[in-house]
């Protein structure tokens, strides 16, 4: 927090506004355009991003008038993204530190994740982009195979 207090609000507003709509790495991402507030300590080389976010607002006059009584309603469709998932914004934030950890001793060689709904598309896209090994498990797989996985983990043989 001390680092953030070093500059006033106008500084941050000007900085962030200067990055919006640009393709300069990694600031073209809506998440990383605010890197100093998100993960200031992460190296640029560790960031895994598809320049997510900054999608357009859509004017929805009919919906606004008929359902909510507004003449000038604008909506944000968070599924307009590289993977079709609103979770892209979170995945860049989640996968980038994992990418950093796999370069540190002892290296993280892979990540496991239980899947729900549209998580697999976003997670797979970001892990694949970084070349990170992944094990994606459905809730049904977790329930029926837990004992087998636990014994393999104890023996260091889960792949």
Order of alpha helices (4+ residues) and beta strands (2+ residues): alpha-alpha-alpha-beta-alpha-beta-alpha-beta-alpha-beta-alpha
